């Protein structure tokens, strides 16, 4: 009976550990105090080239996904834009240790790669940072999962800008909203 209780407890613990993985990718954002996103209508990229060593097709794909998300929120690409955007990507090897068993004598070691996508927005006229967002997720650097990348970008753009930002442009032929 004691073994069965232990197995149930171990199963419940494993399930609890798996729950945070369902919330992936992890998104965090920060906004400059007093930033007036209602005054921003356009954007432009600062970095046109991918970081050294990055697949240029993947970089363009990410930028296009960001552009489409911003367009859906009513922003237009222009040169120069009201906002200057910088896209950064990177990966870091991480190690996680978990002790379990009697007195924690059993240890499991997990090694994985954490990918991070960062989008920074600057007020073009003042050159001040107004918004920072990042998405992080466990990745396989040898085989990018574009579904995860697109999901991370979509969740990141959903948080941009805080408070709604630019109003979406009305559809052609639609009456203006009052």
C-alpha positions in Angstrom: 0.0 0.0 0.0 2.9 2.3 0.8 4.4 1.8 -2.6 1.1 2.6 -4.3 0.8 5.9 -2.3 4.4 6.8 -3.4 3.6 6.1 -7.0 0.5 8.2 -6.9 2.5 11.0 -5.2 5.3 10.7 -7.8 2.7 10.8 -10.6 1.0 13.9 -9.2 4.4 15.6 -8.8 5.4 14.8 -12.4 2.0 16.2 -13.6 2.5 19.4 -11.6 6.0 19.9 -13.1 4.6 19.4 -16.7 2.0 22.2 -16.2 4.3 25.2 -16.6 5.5 23.7 -19.9 2.0 24.2 -21.3 2.2 27.9 -20.7 5.2 28.2 -23.1 6.5 30.4 -24.5 7.2 32.7 -21.6 6.5 36.3 -22.4 7.7 39.4 -20.4 7.3 43.1 -21.3 8.3 46.4 -19.8 7.1 49.9 -20.7 8.7 53.3 -20.1 6.6 55.4 -17.7 4.6 58.0 -19.5 5.1 56.5 -23.0 2.1 57.7 -25.2 1.5 54.9 -27.6 -1.6 56.6 -29.0 0.8 59.1 -30.8 2.7 56.3 -32.6 1.3 55.2 -35.9 4.3 54.0 -37.9 7.5 51.9 -37.3 10.8 51.2 -39.0 13.5 48.6 -38.4 16.9 49.6 -37.1 18.6 46.3 -37.8 18.0 45.1 -41.4 20.6 42.3 -41.3 20.3 39.1 -39.2 22.8 38.6 -36.4 26.0 36.8 -37.4 25.5 33.1 -37.7 21.7 33.3 -37.8 19.7 31.8 -40.7 18.7 34.9 -42.7 15.5 33.2 -43.9 14.4 32.6 -40.3 15.3 36.2 -39.4 13.2 37.5 -42.2 10.3 35.2 -41.3 10.3 36.5 -37.7 10.5 40.2 -38.9 7.6 39.5 -41.3 5.5 38.0 -38.5 6.2 41.0 -36.3 5.3 43.4 -39.2 2.0 41.5 -39.8 1.1 41.6 -36.1 1.8 45.3 -35.9 -0.2 46.0 -39.1 -3.1 44.1 -37.5 -2.9 46.6 -34.6 -3.0 49.6 -37.0 0.7 50.4 -37.3 2.2 51.0 -40.7 5.8 50.4 -41.9 7.4 53.7 -42.9 10.9 55.1 -43.2 11.4 56.8 -40.8 8.7 55.6 -38.5 7.5 57.0 -35.2 8.9 53.9 -33.6 12.3 52.4 -34.3 12.4 48.6 -33.7 15.3 46.3 -32.9 14.9 42.6 -33.1 17.4 40.4 -31.3 17.5 36.6 -31.0 19.8 34.3 -29.1 20.2 30.9 -27.4 21.8 29.8 -24.2 22.6 26.3 -22.9 21.0 25.7 -19.5 21.2 22.9 -16.9 18.6 22.0 -14.4 19.0 19.8 -11.4 16.2 18.0 -9.6 16.7 16.0 -6.4 14.2 13.4 -5.3 13.9 10.2 -3.3 14.8 9.6 0.3 16.7 12.6 1.6 17.2 13.9 -1.9 19.8 11.3 -2.7 18.6 10.8 -6.2 19.4 13.5 -8.7 18.3 14.1 -12.3 20.2 16.5 -14.6 18.4 18.1 -17.5 20.3 20.0 -20.2 18.5 22.1 -22.7 18.8 25.1 -24.9 16.7 28.2 -24.1 16.0 30.4 -27.1 15.1 34.1 -26.6 13.5 36.6 -29.0 13.6 40.2 -28.0 11.8 43.2 -29.5 12.7 46.7 -28.4 10.9 49.9 -29.5 12.3 53.4 -29.3 10.7 56.7 -29.9 12.5 57.7 -33.1 12.5 61.5 -32.4 13.8 61.3 -28.8 15.7 58.0 -29.2 14.3 56.9 -25.9 13.3 53.3 -25.2 9.5 53.0 -24.8 8.9 49.3 -24.8 10.8 46.0 -24.3 9.4 42.6 -24.8 10.9 39.1 -24.8 9.7 35.6 -25.5 11.7 32.6 -24.3 11.2 28.9 -25.0 13.1 25.6 -24.9 14.4 25.0 -28.4 16.4 22.6 -30.6 19.0 24.8 -32.2 19.6 22.2 -34.9 16.0 22.1 -36.1 14.0 25.3 -35.5 10.3 24.8 -34.8 8.6 27.6 -36.7 5.3 26.9 -35.1 6.8 27.7 -31.7 8.6 30.8 -33.1 5.3 32.1 -34.7 3.5 31.4 -31.4 6.1 33.3 -29.4 6.0 36.3 -31.8 2.2 36.3 -31.7 2.1 36.3 -27.9 4.7 39.0 -27.8 2.9 41.2 -30.2 -0.4 40.7 -28.3 1.3 42.5 -25.4 2.4 45.4 -27.7 1.6 48.2 -27.0 0.2 48.3 -23.6 -3.2 49.8 -23.3 -4.2 49.3 -27.0 -2.0 51.7 -28.9 -2.8 52.7 -32.4 -6.3 52.1 -33.6 -6.7 49.6 -36.4 -7.4 51.3 -39.7 -11.0 50.9 -40.9 -11.7 48.5 -43.7 -12.0 50.2 -47.1 -15.6 51.5 -47.6 -16.4 51.2 -43.9 -17.8 54.2 -42.0 -15.4 55.9 -39.6 -15.9 55.0 -35.9 -17.0 57.8 -33.6 
